[in-house]
Amino acid sequence: MVHNCAVCSSPAEKRCSGCSVPWYCGKECQEYHWIEHIFDCNVKRNINTADRLSLAVRRNIIPEDAQTREDYGFSRLRLDLSEESKLLGLYIGLMERLQVKPKILNRWKDTGTLVQGIKDSFEQLPSGSRGGYYPWFLENQWILSSPRKGPEEPYTNAVDNMVRTAWIYAGGSPMATEAQIKDGIQKFSENKQQCLFFCGLILSHLHPGPLEDVWIPFGFCTCDAESEMYLGGTYRRLLQSCTFDEFLAAYESSELVQLFKSKGLEDEIFAMPFLEGVLDKSPYMHFSVWDLKQLIIASETEKSGRIIPSVFVDYGFANCRDEEETENLKAVYKTYFGRDDADPPALHGACIKGELVEYIDKFVKLKGKKKYRRLMKNPYPLRNI
């Protein structure tokens, strides 16, 4: 049987010794492919951030992994979002043109010689052949230096870094001190503070979790672990194409979906079930099923998660006689939300019809249905008076 090289499609006689899946025509193609294949192969070492950076370089995309961004300077570029592209361009020149391998980059990072290694590599080239990103790097070496300092002052921790990022995006002065930023934010309205916090997360390549108030209003309640990364990236592209004032105005008028569409991100929004339904009502109302999901996920890290009144009444927790029944009820809903075919709006529909047991029983095996009929009883459907 004839096999084709995974890189160039030429006839291949050698295959990967780690997993025996891809075939190669020779060592050159195998080494080229390794940057991507390492993530699928049975490697004998841990994949490190240099490997992840190398993959981002190969794909010409800014890395998303938080530790990779921290190790290689992306998380420190707070004053201009376009500068992340310049840093990526520097690494493209370093790894693709100068052929610096990930293991070398990782060693420089671990030994604290990353800046010097980059300099030594580019200095081998004639001054007119080093590209435009290397001179930019020479003016911004602080992004890879320790202590971590920017042009004006050190960033004391990740939270201060994130807040400053949002402050500058919202039009605040880059020269403002932490005290000035804090005083300024305290004068913002509640909606503006929420948007500022959210923008800080997104621009820092983070996204809200279920313990945070902005998890529901910005639609992350509709996500699973994979799609929340996708939604975070979609929001980041939105923020890169609109001003903070535009974003705030859309949020306060429940028109975030329209803003996404106006910036050419319509397909991304429609690719996420349930998101539009949340954003069209945010920030003024939402179905209590999203509060239920927030409770269930948050309870995984906070055992005594607070049950808000709507969830307490709507989803049966008011009927629990002891902690054991409460935890049993949480376990049922956790199983439901963990299913690929979970449909929270449909669960909400069953709730307001007073048909929780009938609906849940289609997805979760209820041990002791009589008990759960008692637990899941609620005041619905409401009768017109």
C-alpha positions in Angstrom: 0.0 0.0 0.0 1.3 3.4 -1.0 1.3 6.1 1.7 1.6 9.8 1.2 3.6 12.3 3.2 1.5 14.3 5.7 3.3 17.5 4.6 4.0 17.4 0.8 1.9 14.4 -0.3 4.9 12.7 -1.8 5.3 8.9 -1.5 6.2 8.1 2.1 8.0 5.2 3.7 8.5 6.5 7.2 5.9 7.0 9.9 5.8 8.8 13.3 7.5 6.5 15.9 5.4 8.0 18.7 1.9 7.2 17.4 2.4 5.5 14.0 -0.2 7.7 12.4 1.3 10.2 10.0 3.7 9.2 7.2 6.6 11.2 6.0 8.9 11.2 3.0 11.9 12.3 5.0 13.2 14.0 8.1 12.7 17.5 6.8 8.9 17.1 6.4 8.7 15.3 9.8 10.4 18.1 11.6 8.3 20.7 9.9 5.1 18.9 10.8 6.1 18.3 14.4 5.1 21.8 15.5 1.5 20.8 14.9 1.7 17.1 15.3 3.1 17.3 18.9 -0.4 18.1 20.1 -1.8 14.9 18.7 1.1 12.5 19.3 2.1 10.4 22.3 4.9 12.7 23.4 7.2 11.6 26.2 7.4 15.1 27.7 5.0 17.8 28.7 3.9 20.2 26.1 5.3 23.6 27.1 4.4 27.2 26.2 7.1 27.4 23.6 5.3 24.6 21.7 2.1 26.6 22.0 3.7 29.8 20.8 5.3 27.9 17.9 1.8 26.6 16.8 0.4 30.1 17.0 3.4 31.4 14.9 2.8 28.6 12.3 -0.9 29.6 12.1 -0.2 33.3 12.2 -2.5 33.9 15.1 -2.0 35.7 18.4 -1.8 33.0 21.1 -4.8 32.6 23.4 -3.3 30.3 26.1 -2.9 32.5 29.2 0.5 31.0 30.3 1.9 31.3 26.8 0.9 35.0 26.7 2.5 35.5 30.1 5.8 33.7 29.3 6.3 35.5 26.0 5.2 39.0 26.7 1.7 39.3 25.1 0.0 39.8 28.5 2.0 42.9 29.1 1.0 44.8 26.0 -1.7 46.9 27.4 -1.4 50.3 25.7 -2.3 49.4 22.1 -4.0 46.2 21.0 -2.2 46.4 17.6 1.1 45.9 19.3 0.3 42.2 20.0 0.5 41.8 16.2 4.0 43.3 16.2 5.2 40.9 18.9 3.7 38.0 16.9 5.6 39.3 13.9 8.8 39.3 15.8 8.3 35.7 16.8 7.4 34.8 13.2 10.7 36.2 12.1 12.5 34.5 14.9 11.0 31.0 14.4 10.1 30.8 10.8 12.8 32.8 9.2 15.7 32.4 11.6 14.6 28.8 12.4 14.9 29.1 16.2 13.3 25.9 17.5 10.8 25.8 20.4 13.2 23.9 22.6 15.7 26.8 22.3 13.1 29.4 23.0 11.9 27.4 26.1 15.5 27.2 27.3 16.0 31.0 26.9 12.7 31.5 28.8 13.7 29.2 31.7 17.2 30.7 32.0 16.1 34.3 31.9 18.0 34.9 28.6 15.0 35.4 26.3 15.7 39.0 25.5 19.4 38.3 24.8 18.6 35.3 22.7 16.3 37.3 20.5 18.9 40.0 20.1 21.7 37.6 19.3 19.5 35.9 16.6 18.5 39.1 14.8 21.9 40.7 15.1 23.3 37.9 12.9 21.4 39.5 10.0 22.5 42.7 8.2 20.9 45.8 9.8 18.7 46.4 6.7 17.4 42.8 6.7 16.0 42.5 10.2 12.5 43.7 9.4 10.3 46.3 11.1 9.4 44.3 14.2 12.9 44.0 15.6 13.5 47.8 16.0 10.1 48.0 17.7 11.2 45.2 20.1 14.4 47.1 21.0 12.2 50.0 22.2 9.9 47.6 24.1 12.2 45.1 25.8 10.4 45.7 29.1 7.7 43.3 28.0 10.1 40.4 28.5 12.1 41.8 31.3 11.9 41.3 35.1 10.7 43.1 37.1 7.7 43.5 34.8 7.6 47.2 34.0 5.9 49.3 31.4 6.9 52.8 30.2 5.5 54.6 33.2 5.2 52.3 36.2 5.3 48.6 37.3 2.1 46.6 37.1 1.8 45.2 40.6 -0.5 42.2 39.9 -2.8 40.8 37.3 -5.9 42.6 38.6 -4.2 46.0 38.4 -3.0 45.1 34.9 -6.5 44.2 33.8 -8.1 47.3 35.3 -5.5 49.5 33.7 -6.2 47.8 30.3 -9.9 48.5 30.6 -9.3 52.1 31.9 -7.2 52.9 28.8 -9.7 51.3 26.4 -12.5 53.4 28.0 -10.5 56.5 27.2 -8.7 57.0 30.5 -5.2 58.4 30.6 -2.3 55.9 30.4 -0.4 58.1 32.8 -3.1 57.8 35.6 -1.9 56.3 38.9 -3.7 53.3 40.4 -5.4 55.7 42.9 -6.6 58.0 40.2 -8.0 55.0 38.2 -9.8 53.7 41.3 -11.3 57.1 42.1 -12.4 57.5 38.5 -14.1 54.1 38.3 -16.0 54.7 41.6 -17.8 57.6 39.8 -19.0 55.4 37.0 -22.6 54.1 36.9 -23.2 50.4 37.8 -23.6 49.5 34.1 -20.4 51.3 33.1 -18.5 49.6 35.9 -19.8 46.2 34.7 -18.7 47.0 31.1 -15.3 48.2 32.3 -14.7 45.0 34.3 -15.9 42.8 31.4 -13.8 44.6 28.9 -10.7 44.3 31.1 -11.2 40.5 31.3 -11.7 40.2 27.5 -8.8 42.4 26.5 -6.6 40.4 29.0 -7.6 37.2 27.1 -9.7 36.1 30.0 -13.4 35.6 30.3 -15.9 35.7 33.2 -16.6 32.6 35.2 -19.9 31.6 37.0 -18.8 33.3 40.3 -18.8 36.7 38.6 -21.8 38.9 38.1 -21.1 39.5 34.4 -21.3 35.8 33.6 -25.0 36.0 32.7 -25.5 39.5 31.3 -22.8 39.0 28.6 -24.0 35.5 27.6 -21.3 33.2 29.0 -24.0 31.3 30.8 -25.0 29.8 27.4 -21.5 28.3 26.9 -19.7 25.1 27.7 -15.9 25.0 28.4 -15.1 25.0 24.7 -17.5 27.6 23.4 -16.7 30.1 26.2 -13.3 30.4 24.6 -14.9 31.0 21.2 -17.2 33.6 22.7 -14.3 35.3 24.5 -12.5 35.6 21.2 -15.6 36.9 19.4 -16.0 39.6 22.1 -12.3 40.5 21.7 -12.8 41.0 18.0 -15.8 43.2 18.7 -13.9 45.4 21.2 -11.0 45.8 18.7 -13.5 47.2 16.2 -15.6 49.5 18.4 -15.1 52.1 21.1 -15.9 51.6 24.8 -18.7 54.2 24.4 -20.3 52.2 21.6 -20.1 49.0 23.6 -21.6 50.6 26.7 -24.4 52.2 24.7 -25.3 48.8 23.1 -25.2 47.1 26.5 -27.5 49.6 28.1 -30.0 49.5 25.2 -30.0 45.7 25.0 -28.5 45.9 21.5 -25.3 44.0 21.8 -26.5 41.6 19.1 -27.0 44.5 16.7 -23.5 45.8 17.5 -22.0 42.4 16.7 -23.9 42.4 13.4 -22.7 45.9 12.5 -19.1 44.8 12.9 -19.4 41.8 10.6 -19.7 39.2 13.4 -23.2 38.0 12.7 -22.2 34.4 11.8 -20.2 34.1 15.1 -23.2 35.0 17.1 -25.6 32.8 15.2 -23.2 29.9 15.7 -23.9 29.9 19.4 -27.3 28.6 20.4 -29.2 30.6 23.1 -26.8 33.5 23.1 -29.0 35.9 21.2 -31.9 35.2 23.5 -29.9 36.2 26.5 -28.3 39.3 24.9 -31.6 40.6 23.6 -32.9 41.0 27.2 -29.6 41.9 29.0 -28.9 43.6 31.3 -32.4 44.1 32.6 -33.9 40.6 32.7 -33.1 36.9 32.0 -34.7 33.6 32.5 -34.2 32.1 36.0 -32.8 29.0 34.4 -29.5 30.8 33.9 -29.4 31.6 37.6 -30.0 27.9 38.2 -27.1 27.0 35.9 -24.9 29.6 37.6 -25.8 28.1 41.0 -25.0 24.5 39.9 -21.6 25.4 38.3 -20.6 27.7 41.1 -21.5 25.1 43.6 -18.6 22.9 42.3 -16.2 25.4 43.8 -18.4 27.0 46.4 -20.2 24.3 48.3 -22.6 26.7 50.0 -23.6 28.6 46.9 -26.3 31.2 47.6 -29.7 30.2 46.1 -31.5 33.4 44.9 -35.3 33.6 45.4 -36.3 32.9 41.8 -34.3 29.7 41.7 -35.3 28.8 45.2 -39.0 28.8 44.2 -38.9 28.0 40.5 -36.7 24.9 40.7 -37.8 23.2 43.9 -35.2 24.1 46.5 -37.9 25.6 48.6 -39.3 22.1 49.1 -36.0 20.5 50.3 -36.3 19.3 53.9 -32.5 19.0 54.6 -29.1 19.5 53.0 -29.1 16.0 51.6 -32.2 16.8 49.5 -30.7 20.1 48.4 -27.6 18.3 47.2 -29.6 15.6 45.5 -31.6 18.2 43.6 -28.4 20.0 42.6 -27.0 16.7 41.3 -30.0 16.2 39.0 -29.7 19.6 37.5 -25.9 19.2 37.2 -26.4 16.0 35.2 -28.8 17.8 33.0 -26.6 20.8 32.3 -23.7 18.4 31.6 -25.5 16.8 28.7 -24.7 17.8 25.1 -28.4 18.0 24.3 -29.2 20.3 27.3 -31.6 23.1 26.3 -31.9 25.6 29.2 -34.7 27.7 27.6 -36.7 24.4 27.2 -36.1 23.6 30.8 -37.3 27.1 31.6 -40.4 26.4 29.5 -41.1 23.3 31.5 -40.6 25.2 34.7 -43.3 27.8 34.0 -45.7 25.1 32.8 -45.2 23.2 36.1 -43.8 20.2 34.3 -40.3 20.0 35.6 -40.4 16.3 36.6 -41.9 15.3 33.2 -39.2 17.2 31.3 -36.2 16.3 33.4 -37.2 12.6 33.4 -36.5 12.5 29.6 -32.8 13.3 30.3 -31.9 12.2 33.8 -32.7 8.9 35.5 -34.6 9.9 38.6 -34.3 7.4 41.5 -37.5 7.8 43.4 -39.7 9.8 41.1 -42.3 10.3 43.9 -39.7 12.2 45.9 -38.7 14.4 42.9 -42.4 15.1 42.2 -42.5 16.7 45.6 -39.2 18.4 45.3 -39.8 19.9 41.8 -43.3 21.2 42.5 -43.6 24.9 41.9 -46.4 27.5 41.8 -46.7 27.2 38.0 -48.6 27.6 35.8 -49.9 30.8 37.2 -53.6 31.2 37.0 -55.2 34.5 35.7 -57.1 36.2 38.4 
